[in-house]
Amino acid sequence: MIARFKMLALLGLAGLGATACLAAVETKDAAIEARDTIWAKEMAIYAGRSHGMVDFYIANASPNFLAWTAGTPAPFRIDKLRAGKPAMVGKDKEIIKTVFRDFSLSGDTAIIYYVNHRTRLPDGTVVDQTYDNIHVWQKTQGDWKVLASMSRPMPTP
């Protein structure tokens, strides 16, 4: 009887272990899916910028968007991002190489970290600028939206 009880207890523990493993796999799969979806959106944002458009960025920004990017004296909200759209028209010469660095997911909030190396400004001016960037994304009504953005200039190697 005691042996049978021990066997049932071991089987129960094995079941709990299997459930925990399955949950970990599902969590890892969700993180990979979120990372891939968000990274594709990041690439689309920069593809738009290279054509003088910020439409995709604006469309994928949260109504609560807040950013503090390199070169701006203070944080700004979605209204300033929208207001900058006309200034980008015809400025389609920007060249930025974007390199993924890391990603973190917690529930419906994700943080993506990447580096941009810009070699040409939107007006065509040649530059050699490197920036660390972080975007905070929030899943709202099934869609990932940029909630916050921050960048800092890095020394060029």
N, C-alpha and C positions, 0 to 999 in steps of 0.2 A: 504494500500500500504506500509506504514512504517512497519507494523507488518510483512508483507511478506518479506520485505528487511531484517529485523532483523532475521527472521527465516532462510533465505538463508545465511546470514552472520554466524550465529551459526552453520549451517550445514557445511559451508566451514571450519570454525575453527575446528570442530570435525573431518573433513577429514584430516586436517593438523596434528592434534593430533594423529590420527590413523596411518598416514604415519610415523610420528616420532617414535611412539611405534614400528611399524613394523621394521623400520631401526635399532632401538636399539636391538630388538630381533635377527635380522640378524647379527648384530655386535657381540652380545654375543655368538651366535652360531658359528661364525667364530673364535672367541677367544677360545672357548672350543675345537673346531676341531683342531686348531693350537696347543694348549697346549697338547692335547692328542697325536697328531702326533709327536711333538717334544719330549715329555716325553718318548714315545716308542723308539725313536732314542737314547735318553740318556741311557735308560736301555740296549739297544743293544750295545752301546759303552762300557759300563761297563761289560756286559756279555762277550764281546770279550776280554777285558783286563784280565778277570779271566781265560781265556784260553791262555794267552800269545800272543794275537793278537790285533793289532791296525788297522786292515784293514778297519773295518766299520767306525772307527773314521776318518781315512784318506779319505775314499770315500765320507764322508758326511761333509768334511771341505771345506770351500770356498777357491778358489785360493788366496784370499786376507786374509786368516786366520792369526790371530795374537793372541798370548797367553802369559800370564805371570802367571805361576803356582807356587805354593809353592815349594821352593827348587831350583828354577832356578834364577840365578843372574840378568837376564834381559829378556825382552820380546823376543819371537822367532816366526818365521813364519812357514808356511807349510813345507818348505824344511827340517827344523830340525825335525818336527814331522815324516815326511817320513824317514829321516835318522835314527831315533830311532827304526824303525820297526825290523831290524835284532837283535837288543839287547833284544827284548822281546821274541824271539823264545825260547821255553822250559821253560820260566818263567810263569808258569801257576798255581801258588799257591795263587795269590792275593785274598783276601776276603775284599769286601767293601759293606757296607750297605748304600744305597742311599735313602735319604728322601726328598721328594718334599717340598718346602717351599712357593714359589710364582711364578707368571707368569704375564707378561705384553705384550700386543700386540699393535703395532701402524703400521697400513698398512702392509707392507711386512717385518717388523722388529719385532722380539720377543726377550724378555729377560726371561730366566728361572733361578731361584735361587733354589739351593738345598744344602743339607749337606751330606757329606760322612764321614762315620766312618769306617776307615780301621783297621782291626785286624791282617792282615797278608800281608806282602810284596810279590811281584811276585816271589821272590826266596825262600819263605817259612818262612822268619824271622817273628816272632810274634811281633806285635806292638800294640799300642793303640793311634791312630791318628785320629783327627777330623778336617775336612776342610769345610769352607764355599766355595761354588762354584757358579759362574755365567757364563752362556754361552749366547752370543748374537747370535741369528739365523737370517738369511736373506732368504726370499723366492726368489729364482732366477729360472726363467723358470719353475715355478710350483713346485719346490722342495726346501725344507728347508735345508740350509747349515749352519754349524757353522762358524760364521764370527770372533768371538772373545771369549776368555776363560780367566778367572782369578780365582785363588783360594788363600785362606789364611788359615794358620793353626789356629785352635781354641784351647783354653785350654781344656783338657780332664776333664770331670766332675768327 
